[in-house]
């Protein structure tokens, strides 16, 4: 993969991950009592915190490969509210 192609790919990954982090931190509720739930697997982890409006907001961090290049992928998912993220 050429240097410009790698730069473009990592710019896209960085943009995606930044958007996911912003969504995670905008939607967590850290007032009062809260509990961090953390789970790890061989290729990543999940951080789960109370969501604004109820339920949980999860940040999934996974090790991925694209064109034989390793990177971290972030995904945000809300559970327990019936709402789509």
Secondary structure, 3 states (H helix, E strand, C coil): CCHHHHHHHHHHHHHHHHHHHHHHHHHECCCCCCCCEEEEECCEEEEEEEECCCCEEEEEEEEEEECCEEEEEEEEEEECCCCCC
